[in-house]
């Protein structure tokens, strides 16, 4: 994660620029007389917003509809765990 240190005077004069940087994911450490007094951090976005960002960047495809809950294809009806069966099969 990127961090930038900036004094209060510069932050005040270039607030729009620093807010754009925060929006881009950067953390701004605010200083006063060289000592840290606070920080401006980006908000955490939800899964839907991250998905929209990935779609816009061409990293994913999504039609905007909610996904159906995942249902497993196989259900273990026996007394042994599937991991035990796989280990046994490998031996």
DOSEMI-793146 format. One record per residue (C-alpha): residue in one letter; x, y, z; residue number from 0. Coordinates in Angstrom, 3 decimals, decimal comma, always signed. Layout:
REC  res        xx        yy        zz    n
REC    A         X         Y         Z  NUM
...
//
This chain:
REC  res        xx        yy        zz    n
REC    X    +0,000    +0,000    +0,000    0
REC    X    +1,351    +3,393    -0,961    1
REC    X    +1,838    +6,001    +1,758    2
REC    X    +2,661    +9,664    +1,371    3
REC    X    +3,564   +12,109    +4,120    4
REC    X    +2,291   +15,656    +3,717    5
REC    X    +2,296   +18,729    +5,958    6
REC    X    -0,938   +20,467    +6,896    7
REC    X    -0,123   +23,603    +4,887    8
REC    X    +0,542   +21,672    +1,671    9
REC    X    -2,490   +19,453    +2,263   10
REC    X    -4,694   +22,516    +2,595   11
REC    X    -3,371   +24,100    -0,600   12
REC    X    -3,535   +20,874    -2,680   13
REC    X    -6,454   +19,071    -1,045   14
REC    X    -8,117   +18,037    -4,324   15
REC    X    -4,913   +16,407    -5,567   16
REC    X    -4,425   +14,427    -2,355   17
REC    X    -8,073   +13,325    -2,282   18
REC    X    -7,678   +11,982    -5,842   19
REC    X    -4,671   +10,000    -4,635   20
REC    X    -6,663    +8,593    -1,713   21
REC    X    -9,439    +7,644    -4,124   22
REC    X    -6,795    +5,765    -6,098   23
REC    X    -5,923    +3,693    -3,026   24
REC    X    -3,091    +5,693    -1,498   25
REC    X    -2,841    +6,497    +2,226   26
REC    X    -1,913   +10,055    +3,181   27
REC    X    -0,103   +10,638    +6,496   28
REC    X    -0,758   +14,192    +7,710   29
REC    X    +2,106   +15,837    +9,594   30
REC    X    +2,493   +18,968   +11,654   31
REC    X    +6,017   +20,230   +12,314   32
REC    X    +7,338   +16,885   +11,068   33
REC    X    +5,249   +14,768   +13,452   34
REC    X    +2,407   +12,541   +12,288   35
REC    X    -0,991   +13,733   +13,510   36
REC    X    -3,396   +11,708   +11,390   37
REC    X    -4,023    +9,826    +8,223   38
REC    X    -6,468    +9,817    +5,348   39
REC    X    -7,217    +6,320    +4,124   40
REC    X    -9,425    +5,021    +1,301   41
REC    X   -12,743    +3,476    +2,279   42
REC    X   -13,065    -0,269    +1,924   43
REC    X   -15,376    -1,093    -0,932   44
REC    X   -17,817    -3,968    -1,070   45
REC    X   -17,597    -7,042    -3,242   46
REC    X   -20,010    -5,666    -5,827   47
REC    X   -18,003    -2,461    -6,260   48
REC    X   -14,743    -4,443    -6,587   49
REC    X   -16,395    -6,674    -9,177   50
REC    X   -17,549    -3,650   -11,189   51
REC    X   -14,002    -2,282   -11,082   52
REC    X   -12,613    -5,596   -12,343   53
REC    X   -15,192    -5,686   -15,155   54
REC    X   -14,307    -2,121   -16,158   55
REC    X   -10,616    -3,103   -16,259   56
REC    X   -11,379    -6,156   -18,413   57
REC    X   -10,318    -8,607   -15,703   58
REC    X   -13,741   -10,233   -15,268   59
REC    X   -17,112   -10,653   -16,927   60
REC    X   -20,366   -10,142   -15,039   61
REC    X   -23,916    -9,489   -16,174   62
REC    X   -24,843    -7,651   -12,968   63
REC    X   -27,174   -10,334   -11,651   64
REC    X   -26,796   -11,868    -8,210   65
REC    X   -25,193   -15,291    -8,146   66
REC    X   -27,115   -18,316    -7,001   67
REC    X   -25,833   -19,863    -3,755   68
REC    X   -23,176   -22,504    -4,357   69
REC    X   -24,391   -26,063    -4,038   70
REC    X   -21,805   -28,852    -3,870   71
REC    X   -21,866   -31,410    -6,673   72
REC    X   -21,089   -34,335    -4,381   73
REC    X   -22,254   -34,988    -0,849   74
REC    X   -20,366   -37,345    +1,430   75
REC    X   -22,910   -39,850    +2,743   76
REC    X   -20,391   -42,197    +4,370   77
REC    X   -18,676   -42,193    +7,739   78
REC    X   -15,223   -41,321    +6,358   79
REC    X   -14,084   -37,910    +5,247   80
REC    X   -13,410   -37,320    +1,570   81
REC    X    -9,818   -36,314    +2,388   82
REC    X    -9,258   -39,769    +3,921   83
REC    X   -10,570   -41,443    +0,772   84
REC    X    -8,300   -39,334    -1,450   85
REC    X    -5,250   -40,112    +0,719   86
REC    X    -6,074   -43,807    +0,616   87
REC    X    -6,473   -43,678    -3,165   88
REC    X    -3,053   -42,036    -3,568   89
REC    X    -1,292   -44,808    -1,653   90
//
